[in-house]
């Protein structure tokens, strides 16, 4: 062990100690040091600086120094720098440092979970900048997050560069037993009061009866106005009446009115002229002789049938200056005897002129009606007119055809019936009187 023994005496040893020599005032118990061999500095005087070689400085109230008593390192201004070379254990700080708005510079990139990160690392190493950028992978949000976009033309714009991928995907984490619904909720902020308006929702079921639902929210629980259940039925509600659109394997059943609006833009329009077009695929059912493309049924349920009830298809026309006029209709009339069920084709007369129709309350309208026992009409039947040459030249003549020939009775007018080989004269009699 080496021991440093200072010179001992009384009073200030000024002028009596050498450079970097230590002396002691044994009476006052004060240590002195000299940095120049001339001046002796009292080590207990906190206004002084000693060992000016730069290895160790102390100035208690000044800006630069080391206070070993309180374990505080103060680094002052004026370009003063504190260099610390740590040992193998590194430099440790046992309390939160106060940088007083100063920066920590020349940091390396973080490698461990608890490492500090530089601004460059945060901006470029996987973070999403606030002024743009591209996000990849899943974004998992454990709780509801509110994002407000105010005073913008479009609140959110989604641009999908791949047609094979969804633009927006909503995922509900659920087991097959849970069968939770994935929903898109629509809200309105009314002066700070958030109002739920409605939602779209999908639910996958382990049974295969997947659901799609559109609901509005007035008060209380959501009210479904469209709910499709795969392999089952679809409920449609208009606010006053609950209907169903049953979408089965081979049919769709709508229980209330359906309005279809189809438009044509001009004569060269590429839009379909058909508001309704029913196409029946017969390729797998070649042995069927009758296939119904459209069926209209009056369902009385458990109630008794009503005789003479009509099931009709109407044809109408209208514009802004005209109330809707019915041009014609096809109707089927039910009769309890069965054989008198009839199909009627009727042309509507929308004038005050009665025309040529006869009989009943519908005298103004012309109609032709066929049943199992008769064919009737309330307007004259116009027989097609031919010349003798045209009649004989008809390519598809059949027995019992009736025509009017302008010169078929030795040059005179006549009715003619085809007997299978020739047209036979039906002589015209005298004028009715």
C-alpha positions as CSV (number, residue, x, y, z in Angstrom):
1,X,0.0,0.0,0.0
2,X,1.3,3.4,-0.9
3,X,0.6,6.4,1.4
4,X,0.6,10.0,0.5
5,X,1.8,12.1,3.4
6,X,1.2,15.9,2.9
7,X,3.5,18.5,4.5
8,X,2.4,19.5,7.9
9,X,2.4,22.9,9.5
10,X,0.2,25.8,10.6
11,X,-1.3,28.6,8.5
12,X,-1.3,29.0,4.7
13,X,1.7,27.3,3.1
14,X,1.8,29.9,0.3
15,X,5.2,29.9,-1.2
16,X,6.3,26.9,0.7
17,X,5.0,24.0,-1.3
18,X,5.9,22.8,-4.8
19,X,3.8,22.3,-7.9
20,X,1.1,19.6,-7.4
21,X,2.3,19.2,-3.8
22,X,-0.2,18.9,-1.0
23,X,0.2,20.5,2.4
24,X,-1.9,20.4,5.6
25,X,-2.6,23.1,8.2
26,X,-2.6,20.8,11.3
27,X,-4.3,23.5,13.5
28,X,-7.2,24.3,11.1
29,X,-7.2,20.9,9.5
30,X,-7.2,22.3,6.0
31,X,-5.6,20.8,2.9
32,X,-3.8,23.0,0.4
33,X,-2.6,22.2,-3.1
34,X,-0.4,24.2,-5.5
35,X,-0.6,24.0,-9.3
36,X,2.2,26.5,-10.0
37,X,4.6,26.1,-7.0
38,X,3.7,29.6,-5.8
39,X,0.0,29.8,-4.9
40,X,-1.5,27.5,-2.4
41,X,-5.2,26.7,-2.9
42,X,-7.5,25.8,0.0
43,X,-9.3,22.6,-1.0
44,X,-12.2,23.5,1.2
45,X,-12.8,26.8,-0.7
46,X,-15.6,26.0,-3.3
47,X,-14.8,29.2,-5.2
48,X,-11.5,27.8,-6.4
49,X,-10.4,25.5,-9.1
50,X,-7.5,23.1,-8.6
51,X,-5.7,20.6,-10.7
52,X,-6.2,22.7,-13.7
53,X,-4.5,20.1,-15.9
54,X,-8.0,19.0,-16.7
55,X,-8.0,15.7,-14.8
56,X,-10.1,17.0,-12.0
57,X,-11.9,20.3,-11.4
58,X,-14.2,21.5,-8.7
59,X,-16.3,24.6,-8.3
60,X,-19.3,24.1,-6.0
61,X,-21.4,27.1,-7.0
62,X,-19.8,27.5,-10.4
63,X,-21.1,25.8,-13.6
64,X,-18.4,23.2,-13.9
65,X,-17.3,20.5,-11.4
66,X,-17.9,17.3,-9.6
67,X,-19.5,17.2,-6.2
68,X,-18.6,13.9,-4.7
69,X,-20.6,14.5,-1.6
70,X,-24.0,14.5,-3.5
71,X,-23.0,12.3,-6.4
72,X,-23.8,15.1,-8.9
73,X,-22.0,15.9,-12.1
74,X,-22.7,19.5,-13.4
75,X,-21.6,20.3,-16.9
76,X,-21.4,24.0,-17.7
77,X,-21.7,26.2,-20.7
78,X,-19.1,27.8,-22.8
79,X,-18.2,24.7,-24.7
80,X,-17.5,22.6,-21.6
81,X,-17.8,18.9,-22.4
82,X,-17.9,16.0,-20.1
83,X,-16.3,12.9,-21.5
84,X,-17.1,9.6,-19.7
85,X,-15.4,6.4,-20.7
86,X,-17.3,3.6,-19.1
87,X,-15.9,0.4,-18.0
88,X,-17.0,-3.1,-18.9
89,X,-20.2,-2.6,-17.0
90,X,-21.2,0.5,-19.1
91,X,-22.6,3.8,-17.8
92,X,-25.7,3.6,-15.7
93,X,-28.2,6.2,-14.7
94,X,-30.3,5.4,-11.7
95,X,-32.8,8.2,-12.2
96,X,-34.8,9.8,-15.1
97,X,-32.5,12.3,-16.9
98,X,-33.7,15.8,-17.5
99,X,-32.2,16.9,-20.9
100,X,-33.6,20.5,-20.5
101,X,-34.5,20.6,-24.2
102,X,-31.1,19.4,-25.3
103,X,-30.7,16.5,-27.8
104,X,-29.1,13.1,-27.6
105,X,-27.0,12.8,-30.8
106,X,-25.1,10.1,-32.7
107,X,-27.3,7.2,-31.4
108,X,-27.2,3.8,-33.0
109,X,-30.3,2.0,-34.3
110,X,-32.2,0.0,-31.7
111,X,-31.8,-3.8,-31.5
112,X,-33.5,-4.8,-28.3
113,X,-37.1,-4.2,-27.2
114,X,-36.1,-1.6,-24.6
115,X,-33.7,0.4,-26.8
116,X,-34.3,4.1,-27.6
117,X,-35.0,4.8,-31.3
118,X,-33.8,7.7,-33.4
119,X,-36.1,9.9,-35.5
120,X,-34.7,8.4,-38.7
121,X,-35.5,4.9,-37.5
122,X,-39.1,5.8,-36.5
123,X,-39.6,7.5,-39.9
124,X,-38.1,4.8,-42.1
125,X,-37.8,1.5,-40.4
126,X,-41.4,0.1,-40.6
127,X,-43.4,3.0,-39.2
128,X,-46.3,4.6,-41.2
129,X,-45.7,8.3,-41.8
130,X,-48.4,10.9,-41.1
131,X,-48.2,12.4,-44.6
132,X,-48.6,9.2,-46.6
133,X,-47.0,5.8,-47.0
134,X,-47.9,2.2,-47.7
135,X,-49.3,-0.3,-45.1
136,X,-48.9,-4.0,-45.7
137,X,-50.1,-7.0,-43.7
138,X,-52.9,-7.2,-41.2
139,X,-53.8,-4.3,-38.9
140,X,-55.3,-5.8,-35.7
141,X,-57.3,-3.4,-33.5
142,X,-58.4,-5.0,-30.3
143,X,-60.9,-2.2,-29.4
144,X,-63.1,0.2,-31.3
145,X,-61.1,3.2,-32.7
146,X,-62.7,6.4,-33.8
147,X,-61.1,8.2,-36.8
148,X,-62.6,11.6,-37.8
149,X,-62.1,13.1,-41.3
150,X,-63.6,16.6,-41.3
151,X,-64.1,19.1,-44.1
152,X,-62.8,16.8,-46.8
153,X,-64.3,16.0,-50.2
154,X,-64.1,12.3,-49.6
155,X,-63.7,11.1,-46.0
156,X,-61.8,7.9,-47.0
157,X,-60.6,7.0,-50.5
158,X,-59.7,3.3,-51.1
159,X,-57.7,2.5,-54.3
160,X,-57.3,-1.1,-55.2
161,X,-54.5,-1.8,-57.7
162,X,-55.4,-5.5,-57.9
163,X,-58.7,-6.7,-59.2
164,X,-58.2,-10.1,-57.5
165,X,-58.0,-8.7,-54.0
166,X,-60.7,-7.0,-51.9
167,X,-60.6,-3.3,-51.5
168,X,-61.8,-3.5,-47.9
169,X,-62.1,-6.6,-45.8
170,X,-63.9,-6.9,-42.5
171,X,-63.1,-10.0,-40.4
172,X,-65.0,-11.3,-37.3
173,X,-63.0,-13.7,-35.2
174,X,-65.4,-16.5,-34.2
175,X,-65.6,-20.2,-33.8
176,X,-68.1,-22.2,-35.8
177,X,-70.3,-22.3,-32.7
178,X,-70.2,-18.6,-32.2
179,X,-71.1,-17.7,-35.8
180,X,-70.5,-14.0,-35.1
181,X,-71.7,-11.4,-37.6
182,X,-69.3,-9.1,-39.6
183,X,-71.1,-5.8,-39.8
184,X,-70.6,-2.3,-41.4
185,X,-72.4,0.3,-39.3
186,X,-73.6,3.7,-40.6
187,X,-73.9,6.6,-38.3
188,X,-74.8,10.3,-38.3
189,X,-73.3,13.0,-36.0
190,X,-76.1,15.4,-35.2
191,X,-74.6,18.3,-33.3
192,X,-72.4,16.0,-31.3
193,X,-75.1,13.4,-30.8
194,X,-74.2,10.2,-32.7
195,X,-77.2,8.5,-34.3
196,X,-77.0,4.9,-35.5
197,X,-78.8,4.8,-38.9
198,X,-78.3,1.2,-40.1
199,X,-75.8,-1.5,-41.0
200,X,-74.9,-4.3,-43.4
201,X,-74.0,-7.6,-41.9
202,X,-72.8,-11.1,-42.9
203,X,-72.9,-14.2,-40.8
204,X,-71.4,-17.6,-41.7
205,X,-73.2,-20.6,-40.2
206,X,-71.8,-24.1,-39.8
207,X,-75.1,-25.4,-41.1
208,X,-74.5,-23.7,-44.5
209,X,-77.4,-21.3,-44.0
210,X,-75.3,-18.2,-44.3
211,X,-77.0,-14.8,-43.7
212,X,-76.8,-11.4,-45.3
213,X,-78.8,-8.6,-43.6
214,X,-79.6,-5.0,-44.3
215,X,-81.2,-3.2,-41.4
216,X,-82.1,0.3,-40.4
217,X,-81.9,1.6,-36.8
218,X,-84.6,3.9,-35.6
219,X,-84.9,3.4,-31.9
220,X,-84.0,0.3,-30.0
221,X,-83.0,-2.8,-31.8
222,X,-82.2,-2.8,-35.5
223,X,-85.1,-3.4,-37.9
224,X,-84.4,-5.7,-40.8
225,X,-85.6,-4.6,-44.2
226,X,-83.7,-7.3,-46.1
227,X,-82.4,-10.6,-44.8
228,X,-81.2,-13.3,-47.0
229,X,-80.6,-16.8,-45.6
230,X,-78.9,-19.2,-47.9
231,X,-80.9,-22.3,-48.7
232,X,-83.8,-20.9,-46.8
233,X,-85.8,-17.7,-47.3
234,X,-85.2,-14.0,-47.6
235,X,-87.3,-11.5,-45.6
236,X,-88.1,-8.1,-47.1
237,X,-89.7,-5.4,-45.0
238,X,-90.8,-2.0,-46.3
239,X,-91.8,-0.5,-42.9
240,X,-95.4,-1.5,-43.1
241,X,-95.5,-5.0,-44.4
242,X,-93.2,-8.0,-44.0
243,X,-92.7,-9.9,-47.3
244,X,-90.5,-12.7,-48.3
245,X,-88.2,-13.3,-51.2
246,X,-87.5,-17.0,-51.0
247,X,-84.3,-17.8,-52.9
248,X,-84.2,-21.6,-53.1
249,X,-82.3,-23.9,-55.3
250,X,-84.6,-23.4,-58.3
251,X,-86.9,-20.5,-57.5
252,X,-87.4,-17.1,-56.0
253,X,-90.7,-16.1,-54.3
254,X,-91.7,-12.5,-53.8
255,X,-94.7,-11.9,-51.6
256,X,-95.4,-8.3,-52.4
257,X,-95.1,-5.8,-55.2
258,X,-91.9,-5.5,-57.2
259,X,-91.3,-2.4,-59.3
260,X,-88.8,-2.7,-62.2
261,X,-87.7,0.4,-64.0
262,X,-85.8,-0.1,-67.3
263,X,-84.6,2.8,-69.5
264,X,-83.7,3.4,-73.2
265,X,-81.5,6.3,-73.9
266,X,-82.0,6.6,-77.7
267,X,-82.6,4.6,-80.8
268,X,-79.1,3.3,-80.8
269,X,-79.2,2.4,-77.1
270,X,-77.4,-0.8,-76.1
271,X,-79.7,-1.3,-73.2
272,X,-82.0,-4.3,-73.2
273,X,-85.5,-3.4,-74.4
274,X,-86.9,-6.0,-71.9
275,X,-87.8,-4.8,-68.4
276,X,-88.4,-8.5,-67.6
277,X,-87.0,-11.3,-69.7
278,X,-87.5,-14.9,-68.5
279,X,-85.1,-17.4,-69.9
280,X,-85.6,-21.1,-69.1
281,X,-82.6,-23.4,-69.6
282,X,-84.0,-26.5,-71.3
283,X,-80.6,-28.1,-72.1
284,X,-80.9,-30.6,-69.2
285,X,-84.7,-31.2,-69.6
286,X,-85.2,-32.1,-73.2
287,X,-88.1,-34.4,-72.6
288,X,-90.4,-31.7,-71.2
289,X,-93.1,-30.4,-73.6
290,X,-94.4,-27.6,-71.4
291,X,-92.2,-25.3,-69.3
292,X,-93.7,-22.3,-67.5
293,X,-91.5,-19.2,-67.8
294,X,-94.0,-17.2,-65.8
295,X,-96.8,-18.4,-63.5
296,X,-99.4,-16.1,-61.8
297,X,-101.2,-17.7,-58.9
298,X,-104.0,-16.3,-56.6
299,X,-103.5,-18.0,-53.2
300,X,-106.5,-18.1,-51.0
301,X,-104.8,-20.2,-48.3
302,X,-107.5,-21.9,-46.2
303,X,-110.3,-19.7,-47.5
304,X,-112.9,-20.8,-50.1
305,X,-112.2,-19.9,-53.7
306,X,-114.1,-17.0,-55.3
307,X,-115.9,-17.7,-58.5
308,X,-115.4,-15.5,-61.5
309,X,-112.2,-14.0,-60.0
310,X,-109.7,-12.7,-62.6
311,X,-105.9,-12.9,-62.6
312,X,-104.7,-10.3,-65.1
313,X,-101.6,-8.9,-66.7
314,X,-102.1,-5.2,-67.7
315,X,-100.3,-3.1,-70.4
316,X,-100.3,0.6,-69.7
317,X,-98.8,3.8,-71.1
318,X,-98.4,7.2,-69.6
319,X,-96.5,10.6,-69.7
320,X,-96.4,13.7,-67.5
321,X,-99.4,15.2,-69.3
322,X,-101.6,12.1,-69.3
323,X,-102.9,9.9,-66.6
324,X,-102.0,6.3,-67.0
325,X,-104.1,4.6,-69.6
326,X,-104.5,0.8,-69.9
327,X,-103.9,-0.2,-73.5
328,X,-104.9,-3.8,-73.0
329,X,-104.8,-6.8,-70.7
330,X,-104.6,-10.6,-70.6
331,X,-106.8,-12.1,-67.9
332,X,-107.7,-15.5,-66.8
333,X,-111.2,-16.1,-65.2
334,X,-111.8,-18.8,-62.7
335,X,-115.1,-20.7,-62.8
336,X,-116.1,-23.3,-60.2
337,X,-117.4,-25.8,-62.9
338,X,-113.8,-26.2,-64.1
339,X,-114.6,-26.4,-67.8
340,X,-115.6,-22.8,-68.1
341,X,-112.2,-21.4,-67.0
342,X,-111.4,-18.8,-69.7
343,X,-108.6,-16.8,-71.0
344,X,-109.4,-13.3,-72.3
345,X,-107.5,-11.0,-74.5
346,X,-108.9,-7.5,-74.3
347,X,-108.1,-4.2,-76.0
348,X,-109.0,-1.1,-74.0
349,X,-111.0,1.7,-75.6
350,X,-110.0,5.0,-74.0
351,X,-112.4,7.2,-76.0
352,X,-116.0,8.0,-75.7
353,X,-116.7,6.2,-79.0
354,X,-118.1,2.7,-78.3
355,X,-116.4,1.3,-81.4
356,X,-117.7,-2.1,-82.6
357,X,-118.0,-3.9,-79.3
358,X,-121.3,-5.4,-78.0
359,X,-122.7,-6.4,-74.7
360,X,-122.2,-5.9,-71.0
361,X,-120.6,-3.3,-68.9
362,X,-117.4,-3.5,-70.9
363,X,-119.1,-2.7,-74.2
364,X,-116.4,-0.2,-75.1
365,X,-113.6,-2.7,-75.0
366,X,-113.0,-5.4,-77.6
367,X,-112.2,-8.9,-76.4
368,X,-111.7,-12.4,-77.4
369,X,-112.3,-15.2,-74.9
370,X,-111.6,-18.9,-75.1
371,X,-112.6,-21.6,-72.7
372,X,-112.8,-25.4,-72.8
373,X,-116.2,-25.3,-74.5
374,X,-116.3,-22.1,-76.7
375,X,-114.6,-19.2,-78.3
376,X,-116.4,-15.8,-78.1
377,X,-115.7,-12.3,-79.2
378,X,-117.6,-9.1,-78.8
379,X,-116.2,-7.5,-81.9
380,X,-116.5,-8.5,-85.6
381,X,-114.0,-11.1,-86.8
382,X,-112.0,-9.9,-89.8
383,X,-111.3,-12.7,-92.2
384,X,-108.1,-12.3,-94.1
385,X,-108.6,-11.3,-97.8
386,X,-106.8,-12.8,-100.8
387,X,-107.1,-12.9,-104.5
388,X,-107.8,-16.3,-106.3
389,X,-104.1,-16.6,-107.2
390,X,-102.9,-15.7,-103.7
391,X,-105.3,-18.2,-102.1
392,X,-104.1,-21.0,-104.3
393,X,-100.5,-20.1,-103.7
394,X,-100.7,-20.2,-99.9
395,X,-97.9,-22.6,-98.9
396,X,-99.3,-23.9,-95.6
397,X,-102.9,-24.7,-96.2
398,X,-104.8,-26.8,-93.7
399,X,-108.2,-28.3,-93.6
400,X,-111.0,-26.0,-92.3
401,X,-109.2,-22.8,-93.0
402,X,-111.5,-19.9,-93.7
403,X,-110.6,-17.0,-95.9
404,X,-112.2,-14.2,-98.0
405,X,-111.4,-14.3,-101.7
406,X,-112.1,-11.1,-103.6
407,X,-112.6,-12.9,-107.0
408,X,-113.1,-16.5,-106.0
409,X,-116.7,-17.1,-107.1
410,X,-116.5,-16.8,-110.9
411,X,-114.9,-13.4,-110.4
412,X,-117.3,-12.4,-107.5
413,X,-116.4,-12.1,-103.9
414,X,-116.8,-15.1,-101.6
415,X,-115.9,-16.9,-98.4
416,X,-113.9,-20.0,-99.0
417,X,-113.1,-23.0,-96.8
418,X,-110.2,-25.4,-97.5
419,X,-111.3,-29.0,-97.6
420,X,-107.8,-30.5,-97.6
421,X,-107.4,-30.3,-101.4
422,X,-109.2,-27.2,-102.6
423,X,-110.8,-24.0,-101.6
424,X,-114.6,-24.4,-101.6
425,X,-116.9,-21.5,-102.2
426,X,-119.1,-20.4,-99.4
427,X,-121.7,-18.6,-101.4
428,X,-122.7,-15.2,-100.2
429,X,-126.4,-14.6,-99.9
430,X,-128.6,-11.6,-100.2
431,X,-128.0,-8.4,-98.2
432,X,-129.2,-8.6,-94.7
433,X,-132.5,-6.8,-94.1
